[in-house]
């Protein structure tokens, strides 16, 4: 029987925060897995503004270690992510997409080319728009750096709030099942759900999340 490693991505939209997005992905993979092989592990990526995808790297490493296939619930969404495509292409890991079972490495190459082309078009349009604005005498950049700094701080706080809204329900659910702080930390680490800073969970960090 073939071995599989599941990779899920939780976005920052309301569906992801509610857990419905993750539940739907797990259900799709579970249905696909029936009679096909063994699911060795499930890895969940909590998406952020960063281009880094540490949990994807971890999933690919697990695939290489166990000679397993990476199974993805929604390739149609992940294929828009250039970082995901690049990592998958460079890994030489076999993959299976539940929503696109016919997809292969040629499909990924095409999707990568399309994503790169779209990025170049967006970059070109942005540069042309900025050049046109400058030609009309419009001053570019923030006239008040402090305002920009304040906006950056607000964005960081907003990202932290979104992370808390996403992870705290999971912690509360585990707590309601009788898990101690240490057990919750172990369970989050076992699920490969990192802290907001991409680190491991400890009883103290779980407590802070509950009290925050």
Secondary structure as a PSIPRED ss2 file (coil, helix, strand):
# PSIPRED VFORMAT (PSIPRED V4.0)

   1 X C   1.000  0.000  0.000
   2 X E   0.000  0.000  1.000
   3 X E   0.000  0.000  1.000
   4 X E   0.000  0.000  1.000
   5 X E   0.000  0.000  1.000
   6 X E   0.000  0.000  1.000
   7 X E   0.000  0.000  1.000
   8 X E   0.000  0.000  1.000
   9 X E   0.000  0.000  1.000
  10 X E   0.000  0.000  1.000
  11 X C   1.000  0.000  0.000
  12 X C   1.000  0.000  0.000
  13 X C   1.000  0.000  0.000
  14 X H   0.000  1.000  0.000
  15 X H   0.000  1.000  0.000
  16 X H   0.000  1.000  0.000
  17 X H   0.000  1.000  0.000
  18 X H   0.000  1.000  0.000
  19 X C   1.000  0.000  0.000
  20 X H   0.000  1.000  0.000
  21 X H   0.000  1.000  0.000
  22 X H   0.000  1.000  0.000
  23 X H   0.000  1.000  0.000
  24 X H   0.000  1.000  0.000
  25 X H   0.000  1.000  0.000
  26 X H   0.000  1.000  0.000
  27 X H   0.000  1.000  0.000
  28 X H   0.000  1.000  0.000
  29 X H   0.000  1.000  0.000
  30 X H   0.000  1.000  0.000
  31 X H   0.000  1.000  0.000
  32 X H   0.000  1.000  0.000
  33 X H   0.000  1.000  0.000
  34 X C   1.000  0.000  0.000
  35 X C   1.000  0.000  0.000
  36 X C   1.000  0.000  0.000
  37 X E   0.000  0.000  1.000
  38 X E   0.000  0.000  1.000
  39 X E   0.000  0.000  1.000
  40 X E   0.000  0.000  1.000
  41 X E   0.000  0.000  1.000
  42 X E   0.000  0.000  1.000
  43 X E   0.000  0.000  1.000
  44 X E   0.000  0.000  1.000
  45 X E   0.000  0.000  1.000
  46 X E   0.000  0.000  1.000
  47 X C   1.000  0.000  0.000
  48 X C   1.000  0.000  0.000
  49 X C   1.000  0.000  0.000
  50 X C   1.000  0.000  0.000
  51 X C   1.000  0.000  0.000
  52 X C   1.000  0.000  0.000
  53 X C   1.000  0.000  0.000
  54 X H   0.000  1.000  0.000
  55 X H   0.000  1.000  0.000
  56 X H   0.000  1.000  0.000
  57 X H   0.000  1.000  0.000
  58 X H   0.000  1.000  0.000
  59 X H   0.000  1.000  0.000
  60 X H   0.000  1.000  0.000
  61 X H   0.000  1.000  0.000
  62 X H   0.000  1.000  0.000
  63 X H   0.000  1.000  0.000
  64 X H   0.000  1.000  0.000
  65 X H   0.000  1.000  0.000
  66 X H   0.000  1.000  0.000
  67 X C   1.000  0.000  0.000
  68 X C   1.000  0.000  0.000
  69 X E   0.000  0.000  1.000
  70 X E   0.000  0.000  1.000
  71 X E   0.000  0.000  1.000
  72 X E   0.000  0.000  1.000
  73 X C   1.000  0.000  0.000
  74 X C   1.000  0.000  0.000
  75 X H   0.000  1.000  0.000
  76 X H   0.000  1.000  0.000
  77 X H   0.000  1.000  0.000
  78 X H   0.000  1.000  0.000
  79 X C   1.000  0.000  0.000
  80 X C   1.000  0.000  0.000
  81 X C   1.000  0.000  0.000
  82 X H   0.000  1.000  0.000
  83 X H   0.000  1.000  0.000
  84 X H   0.000  1.000  0.000
  85 X H   0.000  1.000  0.000
  86 X H   0.000  1.000  0.000
  87 X H   0.000  1.000  0.000
  88 X H   0.000  1.000  0.000
  89 X H   0.000  1.000  0.000
  90 X H   0.000  1.000  0.000
  91 X H   0.000  1.000  0.000
  92 X C   1.000  0.000  0.000
  93 X C   1.000  0.000  0.000
  94 X C   1.000  0.000  0.000
  95 X E   0.000  0.000  1.000
  96 X E   0.000  0.000  1.000
  97 X E   0.000  0.000  1.000
  98 X C   1.000  0.000  0.000
  99 X C   1.000  0.000  0.000
 100 X C   1.000  0.000  0.000
 101 X C   1.000  0.000  0.000
 102 X C   1.000  0.000  0.000
 103 X C   1.000  0.000  0.000
 104 X C   1.000  0.000  0.000
 105 X H   0.000  1.000  0.000
 106 X H   0.000  1.000  0.000
 107 X H   0.000  1.000  0.000
 108 X H   0.000  1.000  0.000
 109 X H   0.000  1.000  0.000
 110 X H   0.000  1.000  0.000
 111 X H   0.000  1.000  0.000
 112 X H   0.000  1.000  0.000
 113 X H   0.000  1.000  0.000
 114 X H   0.000  1.000  0.000
 115 X H   0.000  1.000  0.000
 116 X H   0.000  1.000  0.000
 117 X H   0.000  1.000  0.000
 118 X H   0.000  1.000  0.000
 119 X H   0.000  1.000  0.000
 120 X H   0.000  1.000  0.000
 121 X H   0.000  1.000  0.000
 122 X H   0.000  1.000  0.000
 123 X H   0.000  1.000  0.000
 124 X H   0.000  1.000  0.000
 125 X H   0.000  1.000  0.000
 126 X H   0.000  1.000  0.000
 127 X H   0.000  1.000  0.000
 128 X H   0.000  1.000  0.000
 129 X H   0.000  1.000  0.000
 130 X H   0.000  1.000  0.000
 131 X H   0.000  1.000  0.000
 132 X H   0.000  1.000  0.000
 133 X H   0.000  1.000  0.000
 134 X H   0.000  1.000  0.000
 135 X H   0.000  1.000  0.000
 136 X C   1.000  0.000  0.000
 137 X C   1.000  0.000  0.000
 138 X C   1.000  0.000  0.000
 139 X C   1.000  0.000  0.000
 140 X C   1.000  0.000  0.000
 141 X C   1.000  0.000  0.000
 142 X C   1.000  0.000  0.000
 143 X C   1.000  0.000  0.000
 144 X C   1.000  0.000  0.000
 145 X H   0.000  1.000  0.000
 146 X H   0.000  1.000  0.000
 147 X H   0.000  1.000  0.000
 148 X H   0.000  1.000  0.000
 149 X H   0.000  1.000  0.000
 150 X H   0.000  1.000  0.000
 151 X H   0.000  1.000  0.000
 152 X H   0.000  1.000  0.000
 153 X H   0.000  1.000  0.000
 154 X H   0.000  1.000  0.000
 155 X H   0.000  1.000  0.000
 156 X H   0.000  1.000  0.000
 157 X H   0.000  1.000  0.000
 158 X H   0.000  1.000  0.000
 159 X H   0.000  1.000  0.000
 160 X H   0.000  1.000  0.000
 161 X H   0.000  1.000  0.000
 162 X H   0.000  1.000  0.000
 163 X H   0.000  1.000  0.000
 164 X H   0.000  1.000  0.000
 165 X H   0.000  1.000  0.000
 166 X H   0.000  1.000  0.000
 167 X H   0.000  1.000  0.000
 168 X H   0.000  1.000  0.000
 169 X H   0.000  1.000  0.000
 170 X H   0.000  1.000  0.000
 171 X H   0.000  1.000  0.000
 172 X H   0.000  1.000  0.000
 173 X H   0.000  1.000  0.000
 174 X H   0.000  1.000  0.000
 175 X H   0.000  1.000  0.000
 176 X H   0.000  1.000  0.000
 177 X C   1.000  0.000  0.000
 178 X C   1.000  0.000  0.000
 179 X C   1.000  0.000  0.000
 180 X C   1.000  0.000  0.000
 181 X H   0.000  1.000  0.000
 182 X H   0.000  1.000  0.000
 183 X H   0.000  1.000  0.000
 184 X H   0.000  1.000  0.000
 185 X H   0.000  1.000  0.000
 186 X H   0.000  1.000  0.000
 187 X H   0.000  1.000  0.000
 188 X H   0.000  1.000  0.000
 189 X H   0.000  1.000  0.000
 190 X H   0.000  1.000  0.000
 191 X C   1.000  0.000  0.000
 192 X C   1.000  0.000  0.000
 193 X C   1.000  0.000  0.000
 194 X C   1.000  0.000  0.000
 195 X C   1.000  0.000  0.000
 196 X C   1.000  0.000  0.000
 197 X C   1.000  0.000  0.000
 198 X C   1.000  0.000  0.000
 199 X C   1.000  0.000  0.000
 200 X C   1.000  0.000  0.000
 201 X C   1.000  0.000  0.000
 202 X C   1.000  0.000  0.000
 203 X H   0.000  1.000  0.000
 204 X H   0.000  1.000  0.000
 205 X H   0.000  1.000  0.000
 206 X H   0.000  1.000  0.000
 207 X H   0.000  1.000  0.000
 208 X H   0.000  1.000  0.000
 209 X H   0.000  1.000  0.000
 210 X H   0.000  1.000  0.000
 211 X H   0.000  1.000  0.000
 212 X C   1.000  0.000  0.000
